[in-house]
Amino acid sequence: MIKVNIKQNHIEINGHAMFDDYGKDIVCAAVSSIVITSINGILRLDDKAINYKSSSDGIIIDILKDSRETNLLILNMISLLKELEEKYSKNIKIYEEV
């Protein structure tokens, strides 16, 4: 299962969806596309807005600047991940700390 842990200014995404084999998993592919596109969009607008670290275990995003654009892109990313969670609840789980 993919786990998305959201805390204030910190997001961790790790795990494997287990929807299908590695390389064929549409849930993993969707999560990767959503997250990477969001990161690239934020960095294109302001390369100092976030810091991220990608590894074989997953990805960690730290939000460094509070700007309208960054907030909108992060909220959009979370919204898209929540839509996936609704459709694939056995494969992705989102945990939010307020």
Order of alpha helices (4+ residues) and beta strands (2+ residues): beta-beta-alpha-beta-beta-alpha-beta
